[in-house]
Amino acid sequence: MSVKAFLTIFVFLCTPPALLAQGFAGMGADAEGYALPSPDTRFSFPKDHAAHNDFRIEWWYVTAVLNDEEGQLYGTQWTLFRNAIRPTGRDQDQIWLGHAAVSTPKGHFYSERLARGDNGQASVTATPFRAEIDEWAMHGPDPNNAILTAQGSDFYYKLDLRSEAPFVPQGDKGFSRKSAQGLASHYYSQPFYEASGVIELPDGPIAVTGKAWMDREWSSQPLSPTQTGWDWFSLHLDSGDKLMGYQLRDTDADNYVVGTWITSDGVPRPLEPGDLVMRPTDWANVAGREVPVAWTVRLEKHTVNVSIEAVYPQSWMPTLVPYWEGPVMVNGSHSGNGYLEMTGYE
């Protein structure tokens, strides 16, 4: 039996059946025994770049929109998830999951890694910063000066990520509400990376440069039981401003829609529920399901009225819990590019 097959079985054995059946909706499962986010908490760096084992769920997530010398667009994704299987805080009770992908206008390449937390396969340390699973890593003196690497059977990338901007707290000073009931996460971003490096695809290596965005989030019960998934985007606007927004789809109530406008000099302007309007305008059949691959996004208080469209509509991640993830182009009142993630389309 391969290591991956063993770990897949291990995850299924250690994860409650109801959670696996719910997919992303399982993130609303019982959080008894785990730490819960508090609105009084303030980030402490570099400590908060590392893992928080007392919380149930956590991720380190980097997307980049890149161009080669001829202007061809590429997107890369790198995500490291930590999931506690019981509330002990011990390394042996952590399961780690890594996702990496490359999207082009003509194709999508992805890979997945699974690991335990007590055998050296996966970990995150704050000083110097290193987040790793198997041979994939994000490492450097700190996350603002880091090298990012990942590979699969048909792709590889190595990116240099640099930023002089401070990290941006999301929500209320980093306390990010996910529902009217008050479920929340601790959430901060680095949306101002300058990225450069190389992508290797079956046709050969490609030198690329562009913009990248990191999200850091941890919680124990970020979704309510009736929230089935989310539609999330992060946009790099040509004005230098950034916009992050998402809606959490709910079977029993209105979707919870919120986000953050980030000025070009790094000042976050949190949005209230209802400020941001996002509507799907085009759908595609992706892996046997209908998925929205184009949206209109309106934010009147910042005169935003744009369309976002998938660069490659078939950017599906057929991973242990499947979802859609890929780069988008922005047109309308503002222009730019960014990334779109959509979960819960089962």
C-alpha positions in Angstrom: 0.0 0.0 0.0 1.4 3.5 -0.9 1.9 6.1 1.7 -0.8 8.3 0.1 -3.3 5.4 0.2 -2.5 4.7 3.8 -2.9 8.3 4.8 -6.2 8.6 2.9 -7.5 5.7 4.8 -6.1 7.2 8.0 -8.0 10.4 7.4 -11.2 8.6 6.7 -10.8 6.5 9.9 -10.0 9.5 12.1 -12.6 11.9 10.7 -16.3 11.6 11.8 -18.4 10.2 9.0 -20.8 13.1 9.2 -18.0 15.5 8.6 -16.8 13.7 5.4 -20.4 13.5 4.1 -20.9 17.2 4.6 -17.7 18.2 2.8 -17.0 21.9 3.5 -20.3 22.1 5.4 -18.7 19.8 7.9 -16.7 22.8 9.1 -19.8 23.7 11.1 -19.4 20.5 13.2 -19.1 20.6 17.0 -16.1 22.5 18.4 -16.3 21.2 22.0 -12.9 21.1 23.6 -11.2 23.4 21.1 -10.2 27.0 21.4 -12.6 29.5 19.9 -11.8 32.9 18.3 -12.2 36.0 20.4 -12.8 39.5 19.3 -10.4 40.6 22.0 -7.5 38.7 20.5 -4.8 40.7 18.6 -2.2 39.2 16.3 1.3 38.7 17.6 4.0 38.3 14.9 6.0 36.2 14.3 4.2 33.8 16.7 1.0 33.8 14.7 2.7 32.7 11.5 3.1 29.3 13.2 0.5 26.6 13.9 -2.3 27.0 16.5 -2.9 23.4 17.6 -5.6 24.3 20.1 -7.9 25.3 17.3 -9.5 22.6 15.1 -8.9 24.1 11.6 -6.1 26.2 10.1 -4.6 27.0 6.7 -1.7 28.8 5.0 -2.9 29.8 1.5 -1.0 31.5 -1.4 -2.3 32.3 -4.8 -0.4 34.1 -7.6 -1.4 35.6 -11.0 1.7 35.6 -13.2 2.8 36.4 -16.7 5.6 35.2 -18.9 7.7 37.4 -21.1 5.1 37.3 -23.9 2.2 38.2 -21.6 0.7 34.7 -21.3 -1.1 34.4 -18.0 -0.6 31.7 -15.4 -2.1 31.1 -12.0 -0.6 29.1 -9.1 -2.1 27.9 -5.8 -0.4 26.6 -2.7 -2.4 25.6 0.4 -1.4 23.8 3.6 -4.3 22.7 5.9 -4.0 21.5 9.5 -6.9 19.7 10.9 -7.1 18.4 14.5 -8.8 15.1 15.0 -9.2 15.6 18.7 -8.8 18.6 21.0 -5.5 17.7 22.7 -3.1 20.1 21.0 -0.6 17.3 20.5 1.2 16.9 17.2 0.1 13.3 16.9 -3.5 14.5 16.8 -3.0 16.7 13.7 -3.6 15.7 10.1 -2.0 17.9 7.4 -3.2 18.3 3.8 -1.4 20.1 1.0 -2.9 21.3 -2.3 -1.0 22.8 -5.2 -2.0 23.7 -8.7 -1.1 25.6 -11.9 -3.8 27.1 -14.2 -3.3 28.3 -17.7 -5.9 29.4 -20.3 -5.6 25.9 -21.8 -5.3 23.6 -18.8 -5.2 22.9 -15.1 -2.6 20.8 -13.2 -2.9 19.9 -9.5 -1.5 17.7 -6.8 -2.4 16.7 -3.2 -0.3 15.6 -0.2 -1.4 14.1 3.1 0.6 13.7 6.3 0.5 13.1 10.0 1.8 15.7 12.4 4.2 13.7 14.5 6.6 12.1 12.0 8.3 15.1 10.4 6.3 15.0 7.2 4.5 18.4 7.8 4.9 21.3 10.2 5.0 25.1 10.4 7.5 27.1 12.4 7.6 30.9 12.9 11.3 31.9 13.2 12.7 31.4 10.6 9.4 30.8 8.9 8.9 27.4 7.3 5.6 25.8 6.3 6.1 22.4 4.7 4.5 19.1 3.7 6.8 16.4 2.2 8.9 18.2 -0.5 6.6 21.3 -0.7 7.6 24.3 1.3 7.2 28.0 1.9 10.3 29.2 3.7 12.4 32.3 4.5 13.2 34.6 7.3 9.5 35.5 7.5 6.5 35.2 5.2 7.3 38.6 3.7 10.5 37.2 2.3 9.9 33.6 1.3 10.5 31.0 -1.4 7.5 28.9 -2.4 7.8 25.5 -4.0 5.5 22.7 -5.0 5.3 19.9 -7.6 3.1 17.2 -9.1 3.5 14.6 -11.7 3.2 17.1 -14.5 4.2 20.5 -13.0 6.6 22.3 -10.7 7.0 25.8 -9.6 9.4 27.9 -7.5 8.4 31.5 -6.7 10.2 34.2 -4.8 7.7 36.2 -2.7 8.6 39.7 -1.5 6.6 42.4 0.3 7.5 45.5 2.4 3.8 46.0 3.4 2.4 45.0 6.8 0.1 42.1 7.1 -3.6 43.1 6.8 -6.1 42.0 9.5 -9.5 40.9 8.0 -12.8 41.7 9.7 -12.7 43.5 13.0 -9.0 43.7 13.7 -8.6 40.1 12.6 -11.8 38.7 14.0 -13.7 37.6 10.9 -17.4 36.9 11.3 -18.8 34.1 9.1 -22.5 34.3 10.0 -25.2 36.4 11.7 -24.9 33.9 14.6 -21.4 35.1 15.3 -19.3 32.1 14.2 -15.9 33.5 13.3 -12.2 32.9 12.5 -8.9 34.7 13.1 -7.9 35.9 9.6 -5.1 38.0 8.2 -3.6 38.5 4.7 -0.6 39.6 2.8 -2.1 40.9 -0.5 1.0 42.9 -1.7 3.5 40.3 -2.7 5.7 40.8 -5.8 6.3 37.4 -7.2 8.9 36.0 -9.6 10.3 32.6 -10.5 9.7 29.7 -12.8 6.9 27.3 -13.6 7.7 24.0 -15.3 5.0 22.3 -17.4 5.1 19.4 -19.8 6.3 21.8 -22.6 9.2 23.1 -20.5 10.2 25.8 -18.0 8.6 29.3 -18.1 10.0 32.4 -16.3 7.2 34.4 -14.7 6.5 37.6 -12.7 3.3 38.9 -11.1 1.3 39.4 -8.0 0.6 37.0 -5.1 -1.7 37.0 -2.1 -1.5 35.0 1.1 -4.4 34.3 3.5 -3.9 32.9 7.0 -6.9 31.7 8.9 -7.7 29.5 11.9 -10.9 28.6 13.8 -12.7 25.7 15.3 -16.2 26.2 13.9 -16.2 28.8 11.1 -19.4 27.7 9.4 -22.9 27.2 10.8 -24.5 23.7 10.1 -26.7 25.2 7.4 -23.9 26.9 5.4 -22.9 24.5 2.6 -19.8 26.3 1.1 -18.5 29.6 -0.1 -17.6 31.7 -3.1 -14.5 33.7 -2.4 -12.3 36.1 -4.5 -9.2 38.2 -4.0 -8.6 40.9 -6.6 -5.5 42.9 -7.6 -6.8 46.0 -9.2 -4.6 48.1 -11.6 -5.2 51.1 -9.3 -3.1 49.4 -6.7 -6.1 48.7 -4.4 -7.1 45.2 -3.4 -10.5 43.7 -2.8 -11.3 40.5 -0.9 -14.9 39.3 -0.7 -16.9 36.1 -0.2 -20.4 34.8 0.3 -21.2 31.8 2.5 -24.2 30.0 1.0 -26.9 29.1 3.4 -29.8 26.7 3.0 -32.0 28.3 5.7 -31.1 32.1 5.5 -29.8 34.7 3.2 -26.2 34.2 2.1 -23.7 35.9 4.4 -21.7 38.3 2.2 -18.7 40.3 3.5 -15.2 41.3 2.6 -12.5 44.0 2.8 -11.4 46.9 0.6 -7.7 47.4 1.0 -6.2 50.7 -0.2 -3.1 50.8 -2.3 -1.1 51.9 0.8 -2.4 48.9 2.8 -5.2 50.3 4.9 -8.1 47.8 5.4 -11.6 49.1 5.1 -13.8 46.2 6.4 -17.2 45.8 4.6 -20.4 45.3 6.4 -22.9 42.6 5.4 -24.8 43.9 2.5 -22.1 46.3 1.2 -20.8 43.8 -1.3 -23.1 42.4 -4.0 -21.9 39.4 -6.0 -24.0 37.6 -8.6 -23.1 34.7 -10.9 -23.6 35.5 -14.6 -22.3 32.4 -16.4 -22.1 28.7 -15.4 -20.1 25.8 -16.8 -20.4 22.1 -16.5 -17.3 21.2 -14.5 -16.6 17.6 -13.4 -20.3 16.8 -13.8 -21.7 19.7 -11.8 -22.8 23.2 -12.7 -20.4 25.8 -11.3 -20.5 29.6 -11.7 -17.4 30.8 -13.6 -18.3 34.4 -14.2 -19.6 37.0 -11.7 -20.6 40.6 -11.3 -19.3 42.3 -8.2 -20.6 45.7 -7.0 -19.4 47.8 -4.1 -21.0 51.2 -4.3 -19.1 52.8 -1.4 -15.9 52.4 -3.5 -17.5 52.8 -7.0 -16.8 49.2 -8.0 -18.9 47.6 -10.7 -16.9 44.9 -12.3 -17.2 41.5 -13.9 -14.8 38.7 -13.0 -14.3 35.8 -15.4 -12.4 32.5 -15.0 -9.3 32.3 -17.1 -9.8 28.5 -17.4 -13.4 27.5 -16.5 -12.4 23.8 -15.9 -10.1 24.6 -13.0 -11.4 21.9 -10.8 -9.6 20.4 -7.8 -10.7 16.7 -7.6 -9.1 16.4 -4.2 -10.2 14.6 -1.0 -12.8 17.3 -0.6 -13.3 18.7 -4.2 -13.7 22.4 -5.1 -13.1 25.0 -7.9 -10.0 27.2 -7.8 -8.4 29.4 -10.5 -7.3 32.8 -11.7 -9.8 35.4 -13.0 -9.7 38.6 -15.0 -11.4 41.8 -13.9 -13.1 44.3 -16.2 -15.5 47.2 -15.8 -15.2 50.2 -13.5 -11.8 48.7 -12.5 -9.5 46.4 -14.3 -7.1 43.8 -12.9 -6.9 40.1 -12.1 -7.1 37.8 -9.1 -8.3 34.4 -7.8 -11.6 32.7 -7.3 -12.4 29.8 -5.0 -15.7 28.1 -4.8 -16.6 25.2 -2.5 -19.5 23.0 -1.7 -20.6 22.3 -5.3 -21.1 18.6 -4.8 
